[in-house]
Amino acid sequence: MSNDVTIRITGLWKRYGLPVPRFLRKGINFIKRRGSEFDDDDRWALRDINLEVLRGETLGIVGRNGAGKSTLLKVLAGVTGPTRGRVEILGRIFPMIELNAGLHMELTGRENVRLLGAVMGLSTTEVELILPDVEDFTELGEWFDQPVRMYSSGMLGRLGFGVAVNIKSDVVLIDETFAVGDLKFQNKSFARVKEMRESGATILLVSHSLETLQFVAKRGILLEQGTLISDGTALQAINAYETLVFRSEQKRLEHRVRSRITSEDVNIYGARLFDGNGDTITEVQAERPFGIEVDLQINRDLEHPMFSLGILNAAGILCKWNVSKEDGLVGPGPQNHYILKAWYPENKLSTGAYEAHFAARDAASYETLERIAGIVSFAVIGPERARGIVSGKVDWRLIPYDEAKGPDELKHSLNGASLREEIHD
């Protein structure tokens, strides 16, 4: 392996459960008359992973539940072996894949540090040298000399993390343990990981906290059903993951049972999402205009028909609501077959999954003639992270305090005291 490559994974496959013998495969194929080899795909947790991680890299690993993230770390840690393929790791590994991994519940925190140090190959002298640093870092106080069976899950995580970041390791594997401790401890952990990275340690981090991954990792990969489908910067991996989730959420919304209030006065024959060319689409690019079209039949004369469309995100929060009368669509609606088009020239929806609720009413009496929840569903995708409900640029200015003038600048007060913001790297 090259001196710059700390981890090399070649053709890695991992399957749980016993493999099916060849003669049984042939028998099953014959019975099922499949004409191809029996394929037990559901048992593969990892499928043909090829990956190189360089010395000093911090790699964030994202993916949905069951994608193979923790399995990959366990294979790298040697907890479980590969079914096929090859894994090469250069240097000492410290795996943090479980909060209580390697801890003896009847021993104190201090005694467990000695135990973990011995497991990692440290001499007694080396362990005693790092003990004060671990004790100081974990901030366990008197609990450091209490049996760890009395620890909370957060205290267990702090102890394990304190050992990991104070024992010099070439490769550190972290699985969801950044969530332990309060904000102060998490910030201290982030700073220590940065120090480890700058000193040449290779760090692989699995976390569902996308903000943590974006802050800590420079590179990211996305796993889906055991397959590596994206490898790039951490932001690129996160964007690919969010798009995958949004599309999945959109499909869930599509297949959800729609609530409906209906009458014989209006019939709905169909609905679709369309772009500026009039083509049917299922995804909307962020900040691009789009339209919703409804195919409907009005079965009675209405002096003032009124329609409304509400767009809700996957959490059920109303993000946008428009009423045809308020937007200028007025006039009689004689009995007829219509195509109703609603065009959104300004799309300020943040990336995510959405569905539209539609209603038709008689404006004179406000009687609801037809209402369908989830008449169309779609995903908004784009290069930016999903934050909040609406998107949009903001004009930023950073003005030296002494140069700020007037009430519209950066002079503020809080309870009569001057407030100044410090910006840290």
ABEGO torsion letter per residue (X at the ends): XBAABABBBBGBBBBBEBBBBAAAAAAAAAAAGAGBBBBBAAABABBGBBBBBBBGBBBBBBEBBGAGAAAAAAAAAGABBBABEBBBBBEBBBBBABAABGBBAABBAAAAAAAAAAAAGBBAAAAAAAAAAAAAAAGAEAAAABBAAABBAAAAAAAAAAAAAABBBABBBBBGAAABEBAAAAAAAAAAAAAAAAAGBBBBBBBABAAAAAAABABBBBBBGGBBABBBBAAAAAAAAAAAAAAAAAAAAAABBBBBBBBAABBBAEBBBBBAAGBBBABBBBGBBBBBBBBBBBABBBABBBBBBBBBBAAGBBABBBBAAAAGBBEBBBBBBBBBBBBBABBABBBEBBBBBBBBBBAAAGBBABBBBGABBBBBBEABBBBEABBEBBBBBBBBAAABBEAABABBBBGGBBBBBBBBX
